[in-house]
Amino acid sequence: MKVIAIVGPTAVGKTALAIELAKRYNGEIISCDSMQVYKGMDIGTAKPTREEMAQVKHHLINIKEPNESFSCADYAALAKKAIADIEKRGKTPIFCGGTGLYLDSVIEIPSFCETAKDEGYRQELEKMAREQGNESVHALLCKIDPESAEATHPNNVKRVIRALEIFKCTGVTKSEWDRRSREAKPPYEATVLFLTCEDREEMYRRIDSRVDIMMAEGLMFEVRGLYEAGLLDTKYTSSGAIGYKELLPVFTHGENVGDCVAELKTATRHYAKRQLTWFNKKKSYHKIYVDKENPIERAMEILGDFNG
């Protein structure tokens, strides 16, 4: 099964390109944005508008309340169902978004058994690390999976515990799962278009402009509504979304709006840098410099007579 994916940092025009390609290649769009799954968080997450979603069918947007949990594993399961549904109707799946981890969970081979979970055992190991030290847990890993133990520092307790949890649930070491994954075939044939700016300052200008537009569209009212509904509590994953946590101090501590908007622009820039770091590691991705070339024309050159 062939799929198209459009990724990149914020404010580079991913949505517009995805919609155009969906029209040209008989496609439907699957969001790969970790925050667009939440209802009511529209402006701050730069969701497609109603008009845009009316043009092309979208999947995995507005499927959870902000106070509901949602993990990468949840996303992968739903995205694979969406692909099957789109394929069944003879259409092309087109991923669009900036959460690289979510896309990887679907189009790349899993490096270990993602379904292996044992909450009780994990808590037992966390307690052991607290009471007896990180080395005590690392020593357990040395006995059952020396290869993973050698590659993992004892202070990286989360990863050490995860490797132990995998073995307990599956009877197979993490290093063996990794070996198997390298020999396996990727589940989908993906063409990934990586939108970016050759001029970093141009990307920052786009980000600042995006934030200004969001404020003009009513982002502050959106944040206030979620806050007053008790949906921006830090115990919820959604509360960490950029665009919300930076403006929240206006309501919780009476901070100056202008200062919070400036902080939002800075946080968005930092997030864009992290996105670029993630995507730049993917050597098979096709870079499209949106400040130097026409994204649609370049995408069409790369895709050619793409046939899903």
Phi, psi and omega in degrees: 000129179265141176225157175248144175225139178240115184233176178143174179291173181293150172071027178250004175093029181297314183298314181299318180292319180299316180295318180296317180291326178297323178292321185280333184244023178052053187249168170231148189259133174249115179294135170237062177235123187293344182251343179287352177290340187271132178291146176082350179255074191262304185291313184294334179263004179055046176296153172302147179287169177301321180296319179293318180288340177285336181283323184219140179292132179245149179236152174064036171238136179060048181251353181223150171282152181300338180264012177258149180278152179203124185246172176297322178296321177298317181298313183302317181297315182289323180294321179293325175294320180296319178300314181298320180295316180295317180297320181300329180266012175072026182247174184255125175285130179233109177281146179212122178160178184246008179267092185301322181299321180295316179296316179302323184295343182256312189265347179258161179286129179297137183278352175199174182287101186292337183277354182285105181221138176212092185301318181297315180295321179298315180295324178298318179290323177297320178295318179299318180295320179294317187273326185247354179100155182298326182299328182295321179286322179297326179297325177297319180293324178302325183287320187261336183211073183304327182295313178292322181298319180294329182273356185235123179292140180306329181283349175274068189300320182301315182289322177299314180295322180298318179296320178294321180296319179300314181295318181297321184280329187245341184078006180237135182289158178298321180298325178289321175300318179298319180296316179297321183293326180293336181268349184275163179266136178304145184291334181223153174266101189253132170255114185251123178260119184256103179277133179204180177243134176292323179265111182300324180295327177295321177297319179295322177296320178297320179296313180300318179295320179299315179297317179299320179294318179299318179296319180294331181278352176109028180301321181298321179291324178296315179297316180298318180298317179293321179296314181293335177275000180073024185259005177247025176296141184295348178284349179262137179303322183299335183293343180275001182295134175295135183109343181245308182294333180284330181267344183303322180302340176300322183266330183272330184228008178066028182287159182293134182299316181300320179294321181290323177295320178298320178295323178296318179296319179295316180296323179292322176298314180298320178296319179299321177298318180295320177298316180298319178300317181296308186287331180293341178284343184272095186292339181275351181286145179267113180282136174233117181272103188290345178267359183235340184215162179284115185301319182293314180298317180293319179299318180295324177297317182291317184281330180057228180267047181316130179227106181291000000 
